[in-house]
Amino acid sequence: MATVSIKKDRFKFFKQDHVGLGLAIGALAPILGFVVYYFVKYRLFTFREFLNLLLEQHNLITAITSISLLANAVLFTLYINAGKDQTAKGIFVTTVLYGIAALLVKLIL
């Protein structure tokens, strides 16, 4: 019986409705999206070579940012549909901040 309660409580953390949780999830999801993009499109390169390629070819910034922020869009939709508005608000705020940061990086580079 104890194992059943452990399995039920495993994802309880993600069922909370807090802006802080949304900020944390929203900060980590684009990083996960970035890593997934690397493994899907550029797995033949080392990660260092991939980062150098990113610095040399600025048009990749837009593609990678779009894919990375798509992870946040999916999570935002899931939390909105689940009625977890505060968590969704945190995800939205980090999505906007990531988008602004990506625009600034693209303008500077």
Backbone hydrogen bonds in HBPLUS format (Angstrom, degrees):
<---DONOR---> <-ACCEPTOR-->    atom                        ^
c    i                          cat <-CA-CA->   ^        H-A-AA   ^      H-
h    n   atom  resd res      DA  || num        DHA   H-A  angle D-A-AA Bond
n    s   type  num  typ     dist DA aas  dist angle  dist       angle   num
A0005-SER N   A0001-MET O   3.38 MM   4  6.78 157.2  2.44 150.0 154.3     1
A0006-ILE N   A0002-ALA O   3.14 MM   4  6.40 148.3  2.25 143.8 152.6     2
A0007-LYS N   A0003-THR O   3.06 MM   4  6.26 159.9  2.10 146.2 150.8     3
A0008-LYS N   A0004-VAL O   3.03 MM   4  6.28 150.9  2.11 146.3 154.5     4
A0009-ASP N   A0005-SER O   3.06 MM   4  6.13 149.8  2.15 140.8 147.9     5
A0012-LYS N   A0009-ASP O   3.25 MM   3  4.99 165.7  2.27 102.4 106.1     6
A0014-PHE N   A0011-PHE O   3.12 MM   3  5.58 130.5  2.38 108.3 119.1     7
A0015-LYS N   A0012-LYS O   3.01 MM   3  5.16 151.1  2.10 104.8 114.0     8
A0016-GLN N   A0013-PHE O   3.43 MM   3  5.82 168.5  2.45 110.3 112.8     9
A0022-GLY N   A0018-HIS O   3.20 MM   4  6.55 157.8  2.25 146.6 152.5    10
A0023-LEU N   A0019-VAL O   2.83 MM   4  6.18 151.1  1.91 152.8 161.6    11
A0024-ALA N   A0020-GLY O   2.99 MM   4  6.22 156.6  2.04 145.9 151.8    12
A0025-ILE N   A0021-LEU O   2.87 MM   4  6.08 171.0  1.87 156.6 159.1    13
A0026-GLY N   A0022-GLY O   2.75 MM   4  5.71 158.6  1.80 143.7 151.1    14
A0027-ALA N   A0023-LEU O   2.95 MM   4  6.01 133.3  2.18 135.2 146.2    15
A0028-LEU N   A0024-ALA O   3.09 MM   4  6.31 148.4  2.19 146.2 154.1    16
A0029-ALA N   A0025-ILE O   2.93 MM   4  5.95 161.4  1.97 159.2 162.9    17
A0032-LEU N   A0028-LEU O   3.04 MM   4  6.36 156.2  2.10 153.9 160.9    18
A0033-GLY N   A0029-ALA O   2.84 MM   4  6.14 155.0  1.90 150.3 158.1    19
A0034-PHE N   A0030-PRO O   2.80 MM   4  6.01 149.1  1.90 143.5 151.4    20
A0035-VAL N   A0031-ILE O   3.00 MM   4  6.29 157.8  2.05 148.8 153.9    21
A0036-VAL N   A0032-LEU O   2.91 MM   4  6.14 159.6  1.95 151.1 157.0    22
A0037-TYR N   A0033-GLY O   2.92 MM   4  6.08 158.0  1.97 144.8 151.0    23
A0038-TYR N   A0034-PHE O   2.99 MM   4  6.26 154.2  2.06 144.7 151.7    24
A0039-PHE N   A0035-VAL O   3.01 MM   4  6.31 162.7  2.04 152.1 155.6    25
A0040-VAL N   A0036-VAL O   2.92 MM   4  6.09 147.7  2.03 150.6 159.7    26
A0041-LYS N   A0037-TYR O   2.92 MM   4  5.90 173.0  1.92 154.7 157.1    27
A0042-TYR N   A0038-TYR O   2.86 MM   4  5.04 145.5  1.98 132.1 143.2    28
A0045-PHE N   A0042-TYR O   3.11 MM   3  5.66 155.6  2.17 116.3 122.9    29
A0050-PHE N   A0046-THR O   2.92 MM   4  6.20 154.5  1.99 150.6 158.3    30
A0051-LEU N   A0047-PHE O   2.96 MM   4  6.25 154.9  2.02 146.9 152.7    31
A0052-ASN N   A0048-ARG O   2.97 MM   4  6.26 156.2  2.03 147.7 154.4    32
A0053-LEU N   A0049-GLU O   2.85 MM   4  6.07 155.3  1.91 147.5 154.6    33
A0054-LEU N   A0050-PHE O   2.91 MM   4  6.16 148.7  2.01 143.5 152.5    34
A0055-LEU N   A0051-LEU O   3.02 MM   4  6.33 146.6  2.13 143.2 151.6    35
A0056-GLU N   A0052-ASN O   2.98 MM   4  6.24 142.2  2.12 144.0 154.7    36
A0057-GLN N   A0053-LEU O   2.85 MM   4  5.93 163.4  1.88 155.1 158.9    37
A0060-LEU N   A0057-GLN O   3.15 MM   3  5.96 163.0  2.18 120.3 125.0    38
A0061-ILE N   A0058-HIS O   3.10 MM   3  5.53 149.2  2.20 109.0 117.3    39
A0064-ILE N   A0060-LEU O   2.90 MM   4  6.07 172.4  1.90 162.6 164.5    40
A0065-THR N   A0061-ILE O   2.88 MM   4  5.90 157.8  1.93 145.5 152.4    41
A0066-SER N   A0062-THR O   2.97 MM   4  6.09 159.2  2.01 146.7 152.3    42
A0067-ILE N   A0063-ALA O   3.08 MM   4  6.33 166.0  2.10 151.2 154.2    43
A0068-SER N   A0064-ILE O   2.85 MM   4  5.94 161.8  1.88 149.3 155.3    44
A0069-LEU N   A0065-THR O   2.87 MM   4  5.96 162.4  1.90 151.2 155.6    45
A0070-LEU N   A0066-SER O   2.98 MM   4  6.06 126.5  2.28 136.0 149.8    46
A0070-LEU N   A0067-ILE O   3.21 MM   3  5.03 134.2  2.44  91.0 103.7    47
A0071-ALA N   A0068-SER O   3.33 MM   3  5.75 140.2  2.50 103.2 111.7    48
A0072-ASN N   A0069-LEU O   3.09 MM   3  5.08 119.0  2.48  93.2 107.7    49
A0073-ALA N   A0069-LEU O   3.00 MM   4  6.38 150.7  2.09 145.0 153.6    50
A0074-VAL N   A0070-LEU O   3.00 MM   4  6.27 156.2  2.05 151.3 156.2    51
A0075-LEU N   A0071-ALA O   3.10 MM   4  6.35 165.9  2.12 147.2 150.9    52
A0076-PHE N   A0072-ASN O   2.75 MM   4  5.87 160.7  1.78 152.2 158.2    53
A0077-THR N   A0073-ALA O   3.02 MM   4  6.16 161.4  2.06 144.2 148.6    54
A0078-LEU N   A0074-VAL O   2.98 MM   4  6.27 159.3  2.02 150.3 156.2    55
A0079-TYR N   A0075-LEU O   2.93 MM   4  6.16 165.0  1.95 155.9 159.1    56
A0080-ILE N   A0076-PHE O   2.91 MM   4  6.09 155.4  1.98 150.3 157.6    57
A0081-ASN N   A0077-THR O   2.94 MM   4  6.08 166.8  1.96 151.0 154.7    58
A0082-ALA N   A0078-LEU O   3.00 MM   4  6.15 134.7  2.22 137.3 149.7    59
A0084-LYS N   A0079-TYR O   2.92 MM   5  5.17 150.3  2.01 166.3 162.0    60
A0083-GLY N   A0080-ILE O   3.04 MM   3  5.17 156.5  2.09 104.7 112.0    61
A0088-ALA N   A0084-LYS O   3.04 MM   4  6.26 159.9  2.08 150.3 156.7    62
A0089-LYS N   A0085-ASP O   2.84 MM   4  6.00 144.3  1.97 140.4 150.2    63
A0090-GLY N   A0086-GLN O   3.13 MM   4  6.48 152.3  2.21 145.4 151.3    64
A0091-ILE N   A0087-THR O   3.04 MM   4  6.38 156.0  2.10 150.1 156.8    65
A0092-PHE N   A0088-ALA O   2.87 MM   4  6.10 156.5  1.93 148.5 155.1    66
A0093-VAL N   A0089-LYS O   2.98 MM   4  6.24 158.7  2.02 149.4 154.6    67
A0094-THR N   A0090-GLY O   3.12 MM   4  6.39 164.4  2.15 149.4 152.7    68
A0095-THR N   A0091-ILE O   2.95 MM   4  6.13 148.6  2.05 145.2 154.7    69
A0096-VAL N   A0092-PHE O   2.97 MM   4  6.27 160.1  2.01 154.4 158.4    70
A0097-LEU N   A0093-VAL O   2.99 MM   4  6.26 160.8  2.03 149.1 154.7    71
A0098-TYR N   A0094-THR O   2.83 MM   4  5.98 160.7  1.87 148.8 153.7    72
A0099-GLY N   A0095-THR O   2.92 MM   4  6.10 157.5  1.97 146.6 153.2    73
A0100-ILE N   A0096-VAL O   2.92 MM   4  6.18 159.4  1.96 152.5 157.4    74
A0101-ALA N   A0097-LEU O   2.91 MM   4  6.09 161.3  1.95 148.0 153.7    75
A0102-ALA N   A0098-TYR O   2.85 MM   4  6.05 154.8  1.91 149.1 156.1    76
A0103-LEU N   A0099-GLY O   3.00 MM   4  6.26 155.2  2.07 145.9 152.3    77
A0104-LEU N   A0100-ILE O   2.95 MM   4  6.22 160.2  1.99 151.8 157.2    78
A0105-VAL N   A0101-ALA O   2.91 MM   4  6.13 160.1  1.95 150.3 155.6    79
A0106-LYS N   A0102-ALA O   2.93 MM   4  6.09 160.7  1.96 146.8 152.4    80
A0107-LEU N   A0103-LEU O   2.92 MM   4  6.14 152.0  2.00 147.2 154.8    81
A0108-ILE N   A0104-LEU O   2.88 MM   4  6.04 155.8  1.94 149.5 156.2    82
A0109-LEU N   A0105-VAL O   2.87 MM   4  5.93 167.9  1.88 154.6 158.0    83
